[in-house]
Amino acid sequence: MRIGGYEFEEFLEVVRNFHGSPAPGIIVGGIMVDMARDALPPDTIFDAVVETPKCLPDAVQLLTLCTVGNSWLKIVNLGRYALTFYDKYTGQGVRVFVDPVKLEKWDEIKGWILKLKPKQEQDFERLMHQIRTAGRDILTARPMQVDMDQLTRKKMSSIAVCPICNEPYPADDGAACRGCHGDSPYISEGEDMQEPELEQVSVHEAVGQKAAHDMTGIEPGKSKGVVIKRGQEINFSDICRLQQIGRQNLYTEAAPSDKDWVHEDEAAESFARAMAGEGVELGLPPREGRVNLKAGRDGLLVAQKDNLLAFNLVPQVMCASRQSYMLVKKGSVIAGTRAIPLYLPRSNFNKAMQVLNQGPLFKVLPLMQKKVGLLITGTEVFEGIIQDRFEPIIKDKVQKLGSEVNRSIICPDDKEEIKSCLTRLLDSGCDMIITTAGLSVDPDDVTRKAIQEAGASEMLYGAPILPGAMTMLCWIDSVPVIGVPACALYFKTTSFDLLLPRLLAGLKITRLDLAQMADGSLCLACKSCTYPKCPFGK
């Protein structure tokens, strides 16, 4: 028996030299490679897929030009001992797998492949004899069409330098490399918590010297604030106050080298200035080592979550923020940042600033004043069988966000009528359209299909938000269209309340955006609704 041009015993030696032992999985894999290659038309330029990372990839790499490194071999871990060779241009190929139906004659192979007995109880010589004798009789080959979109080699993304470990990595992985995101297999020795050597003095000896930092006093449940400010000269009257807040010893203003260390105030101010984007103001000077970022206008808070994560992965620094996509008022605090120690090692300061140099972390987008067209669908409403309840609900929500419903139209559940009404709303100058109902699964629910036929693009139907799962989003030319399901007649807060502010802020909503909203988008339908002061949408 020959495998890949080798005599059986020769192939065992090749496998031993490559793999470290004559692994049965590679021997069977070699037979599978030959069977798949023979099933392809001559001179086919092929790629390979293997469905397990165990042994089979080694057989393919030993006997063909397909390797993981050149991307001609893809490992798709489906847990099955199978491989597919396919024409790299058409996707047509053959899949070969170990067929359990054919193992009944080969008890040792069956025991090995199905792990019916421990490895130490297997008879290796008998197993090798059965593999050699059985050959292709334990395998089945079937034609297979490969999904080329799924397996096409992706272009390598641009390369960035990780701001934390300073090593190159694919920029598509985010603001920091996957290792620094916590995917590293290595046991950390712990973060470097080096601190400068600062001279401490007793509160009595500190009289006449200046404080190195703000010192905080707390009255439980009543107050928290600065008792002694950085740079303030300590006098005798301060001794009692300092002792009351637990200070028996102090650091005074004798600072370590600026070359190696950054004071908490300077670090916090540098961080905050780099974090602030459009519509964001700073609460300066720093207080207690912290700088707050504030909304410079009413609007929608948008945070760069990947960069915020990367910043907080840097040792000894922090930034906490309000939830992204929240509506905020001018002057309200949206985030706070600081260094953790009194003096931050400059190496960590530089790493943090390298993250922030990629762009601001926070911006507050103003809500545009839209001319909203409201299309209320439903034959029962159009014919006066029931009274419309949607218009006052939608108008109230739109007006609270600074826009107006310029025109409302009620039309029956008829595709042509709905298309005609959409055209009338667009022709009247509406730059946002809201439709109501007609989005469910009943035969009369034709709103979505009518909007599609009216020229809608990038339609998104369905969202992981309750209530409001049957929400629809699309665009007709540049005009956003949002379909509000009938549940909004009953529930005070729905998906509409989460999505409308984003649209008014001019944000494009994608399927990924909707999918990411799933965590936290289950409304509890409380008897007394406190939205947005509740977990919904956060």
N, C-alpha and C positions, 0 to 999 in steps of 0.2 A: 504493500500500500504506500502511495506517495501523497505527501501533503505539501502544497506550494512548491513543487519541484524537488522536494527532499524525500529521501527514503524515510520510512517511519522512525527508525532509530536515529537517523541524522537529525530529524526534526525535534526529537526529544532532547538532543544535545543542544540544538539552537535555542530551544525554549529554556533549558537549564541555564545557559550562559546569559540569556536576556532577562529572565524573570527571577532567577535564583533557585528554581526547582522546576522539575517537569510537571507543571500544574495540569491536571486533567482538563480544566476549563479552557486552557489555551490550546490543548491538543484537539478537543472537540471544536473549538473556535476555528482552528486551521481548516478542519474539514468543512465547516460552514462557509468559510471564505471561498474555498474551491468550488463549492456547490453554487454559491451565489454568482461567482464570476462566470462559471460555465453557462448559467442560465441567461446571461446578458448577451445581446448580439455582439459579434466580434468587433473589436476596435472601439467599443463604447468608452467614452471618457466619463468615468463615474465618480461619485462621492459616496460616502458611507454613513449610515446611522446605526449605532448600537444602543440597545435598550437597557443596558446595565453597565455600571462602571467596573464590574468585577471580571477580570481576566480577558473577556472578549475584546475590549479595545486593544490589548496587547497583541492578540492574534492578527487583527486587522493591520496594525502598525508594523508588525513583523513581515507580513506577506504582501502588502500593497504600498502604494505611495501615499495613501490616506493617513494623515496624522492629526492629532489634536492641534498641534502647533500651526499647521498650514490651513486649518479649518476645513479640510476636505473630509475629516471625520468628526461627526457630531455625536456627543453622548447625551441621549435623552433618557434619563433614568426612570423607566416605567417598571423596573423590577422584573423584567422578563429576559430570558436568555435567548435573544433574537438579534439579528442584524439585517439591514437592508442595503443593497447596492442599487443606486439609481443613476440614470442618465442626468448629468448635472445641468443639461439644457432643457430637458422636457419633464423631468421628475418621474419618468416611467422606470420601474425597476422590479426587483424581486426581493421578497422577504423570506428569510430562512430562520426556522426556529426548532428547538428541541421539542418533539411531539410526544407528550406523555402517553398517548394511545399506543405508540410504537415501542414503548419501553418494557412491555410485559415479558418479552423473550430475554431481556438483558437485566437480570435482577441486580447485579452489582452497579450498573450504570443508573438504574432506577433508584437504588438506595442512596447513591451519591448525589444525583441531581435533585431529588426530593428531600434530601437530608433525613433519611429514615433511620440512620444510625450515626453515632459520633464518628469523627474523622479517624480517631485512634482504633476504631473497630473495623474500619474498611480494609479490604484486601487490595492493596495498591496494585500488585502484579496482576491479579485477576481483573481489576478494573481496566488496566491498560490493555490487557488481552481482549476484553469485550469491546472497548472503544475501537481497537484495531480491526477486529472482526466485523463489528456492526457497520463501521464507516458511516455512509449516508443513510443507512436504513433507519436510524433513529430520528432523522430530520424530515421536515416538510418544507417545501418551497412554494410560495404563492406569488402571483403578480401583485404589484403594489404601485399605486400612484402617490407620490409624495407631495405634501403641501409645500410648494416652493416658497410661498410668502413666509412661512414659519421658519424655514431652514436656510433661506438665502443668507449668505455671509454679510453681516452688517459692517458698514464702514467704521473704522476705528475713530472714536471720538477724539476731540482735541485733548491735549495733555496739560494738566495743571500741576503745580507744586503744592502739596498739602501744607497748609499754614501751621499745622501742629507738629508733624514729624519731619517736614521739609523734604519729603520724597515725592518723585513724580507719580501721578496716578491719572486714570481716565476722568476727565472733567464731568462726564455724565453721571458719575457716582455721587455728585453733590459738592457741597462747599468744603468737604474734607474727605480724605480717603476712607475706604471701608474699614481699614484697620483701626483708624482713630475713631470711627463710628462705633467701635465695640465688636467688630467681627473678627478680630485677631485671634488666632489659636494659641497665642503665647500668654503665659502667666505673668502678669505685671508685677514688677518689684515695688510698685507703689509710686505715687507722684513725689517729685522732688519738692519737699516742703522747707527748703532752705530759708533762713531768715537772717537779716543783718544783725550784727552785734551792736545792740543799742544799750547805752548806759542808762540804768534806772536809778532814780533817787527817791528817798522818802518824801512824803508830802511836806514835811517840815523843811527839808533841804531844798525843795523846789521853789521856795519863796524867792521872788526876784528873777526867776527863770521863766521862759515861755513854753506853753504846752505844745507838744508835737502833733496833737490831733484833737478833734472835737471829742468831748466826753459827755456821755448821755446819762441823764437821770430819769428814773421811772417811778411813778406813783401808780401801783397796780390799779387798773380800771379807771384811772383819772387822767394821767398825763404821761407823755414821753417827749423829751426834748433836750436840747443842748444846754448843759450847765456851765461848762468851760469850753470856749472856742479855741480852735487851733491858732497859735500865735499870741494868745492872751497871756499877759504876765500874771503869774501866780502871786497873790499877797496873803497876808495872815488871815484875812477874813474868809478866804476860800478853803482853808484847811478843814474846817468843820463840814462844809458842804461836800468836799471830796470824800471825806471819811464816811459820810452818810450814804454815798452812792457806791461804797465798797472800794474806794481807792486808798490804799496805804502807800503805794509806790507809783511813780509816774515816769514816763519817758518825756524828756524835754527836747527842745527844738534842734539839738545837735544832730544833724542828719547824716546818713551814710552817703557814699559816693553816688552822684547822679548817673555815673557811667554804668553802674550795676543795679541800681534800685530806682523805683518810681513810687513816690508817695501816693497814698490812696486817693487823695483829692485830685492830683494831677492826672492819675490814671482814669478816674471816673469821668472827669471832664473831657479828656481825649476820646474815651469810648463814646460818650454821649454825642459829641459833635460829629463823629463819624457815623453814628447810627441814625441821626435825624435826617429824614428826607423831606420832600415837599409837604407843607402843611403841618410840620412838627416844630415845636419850640422847646427850649431848654430851661429847666429850673435851676439857674445858677445864682450864687456860687454853690459848690457842693455843701451838703449838710451831713454830718456824721459819716463822711466818706462816700456819700451816695449822691448821684444826680438823677433827678426825675426828668423824663421826656413828657411833654404835654401837647395836647392837640392845639394847633394854631388856628383851627377853624372847625366848625361843625362838619361832619362828614363820616366817611367809612374808613376805619382803620385797616390797613393792609400790612401784614408782616411778612418778611422774607424768611420763611420757617427753616429752610435748609441752612441759611447763613446764621440764623439765631441758634440753631442746634450746634453748628460748628464752633461758634463763639463760646458757648457754654461747655464745650468739650475741652477748651483750653484750661489747664489747671489754674486755680486761684483767682478766677474772674467769674462774674455772673451778670446775667441780665434776665429779669422777669418782666413779662408783658401781659397786657390784656389779650383776650382772644382775637385773632385776626378776623376780619370781616364784621366786627362789631360797629354799630353806630356810636359815635362819640361826640361830645359837646366841646366847644372851644374852652380851653383852660383845664380840661380834665386830664388827669395823669393817665398815660397810656403804657408807660414802661419805666423801669428803674434799673440803674446799673451801678456797679462798684467793683473794686478789687477786694478780695477777701482779707488779706493781711494788711497791716499798716503800711508796709513797704513791699511792693510787688517786684519780684526779680525782673530785670529788664528783658530777659529772654522770654518770659511768659507775656510780658507787655507787648513785645514785638510780634509774638505769635497771634495774640488777640487782634492787634492792629492790622496784621496781614489778612485776617478774615474780613475785617471791616473795610479794608481797602477795596474789596470787591463791590462795594456799593452800600447805600443806606439800608438799615434793617426795617425801618418804619416810615410809612407815609400815610397821610390822611387825605383821601380823595373827596372833593366836594361832590354833592349830589346834583346832577344836572336837572334843570327844570324842563321836563318833557311835556309835549302836547300829546296826551294819551287818548287813543281811540279805544272805546270799549265795545266789543262785539258780544252780545248776549244771545246764545243759541238755545233753541228749544221750541218745538212746535206748540207745546202746551202753553208756553208764555206768549208766543207770537199770536196765537188764536184767542188769548184771553181766558183760557181755561183756569190758569192760576196766575197770581200776581208775581211779577219779578221781585226777587229779594236780593239779587246780586249787586245791582247798581249802587245802592247806598253803602254796601260793605266795601266795594272796590274804591269808590270815590273817597271814602274816609281814609283808607290806607294810603292812597296816592297823595292826597292833600297833606297828610301828616309828614310826608317826605318831600314836600315842596313843589310838587307837580300838580297838574290839573287834568281832569278828564274833559277834553274839548268837545267830544262828540260821542254819543251812545247810539247804537243801532241794535234792535231786536230782530232776529231773523229765524225762520223755521229750520228744522233739521233737514236741509236740502243742500247738497254739495254746490250746485250752481248758484243758489241764493247766497250761500256763505262766501263763495268766491267773489260774487258781485259786491257784497257788503265790504269785504276786505279792500277791494279796489276803491270803493267810495271813501273809505277811511284814509287810505294812503293818498288819494287825490286831494283830500281836504287838508293835507299838511301834517297829519299825525306822524310823529317820529317814534312812537312806541304803541304797540297794539296789545291789548289784553282781551283774551277770549274766555268765556265761561262755559263750563260743562261740555257735554258731547265728547268726552275723552275716555269713556269707559268701554266695555266690551259688547254692549248691546248693539243690535243691527241698526238702530236709529242714531247711534253715536258716530256721526260722519264728519265732525269738525276737523279732526286731524287730517283725514284724507283730503278734505277740501283745501286745507291750508297747503298741503303738499302740492296739490295740483295748481295752486295759485302762485307757485314759484318759490316756495320756501327752500332754504338750503340749511345744511348742518343741523338737521332736526334731531333733537334729543327727546325721546319719549320714555317716561318712567324715571323715577329718582328714588334712592334709598332714604326716603324721608316719610315719616308717618306723624300726622296725616298729610296726604298730598303725594302719594306714590305715583299717581297717574298724571303728574305734571308734564307739560310739554314746553319745550323751548326750541325756537328756530329763528331764522332771520330771512326777511324778504328784502333783497338788496341789502342795505345797511340798517334796516329798521328791525329792532328786536320784537319778537312776538312771544308772549308767554300765555300758555293755556292753563287756566285755573280749574282744577277738578271740582265737582259738586260738593265735596266734603267741606269746602270753605263756607258753605251755607250754615254748617252746624258748628264746626270748630272755630274758636276765636283766632287761633294761631295755626298756620299751616306752612307748607313749603313755600307758598307765595311770599310770606313775610321774610323768609331767609333769602330768597332769590331777588326780589324786587330791588333792595338797596344795591346789590352788586350791579344790576343792569343800569340803574340810575347813575352809578359811579363810572359807567363806561367800560366795565370789565366784560371780557368775553368768557362765557361759561362753557367748559368742555365736559365730556363724559368723565374724565379723570376728576375734575372739580366736584362733580356730583357724587362720584364714588367715594371721595375723601370725606364727604359730609356725613356718611353713614354713621360714623362714631359720634354719638351725641344727638342724633336727629330723630329720636323717638320722643314725641310729646306725651306727657303723662295725663293730659286733659284734666288738669286740676280744676276743682269747682271754682276756685278764685284764681284766675289767670294773672300771673305776675310778669309775663314775658315783656321785655327781654331780661328781667332780673331772675332768670331761672336757667337750668342746664340746657334747655332746648336749643339745638343748633350750635352747641359749644363742645 
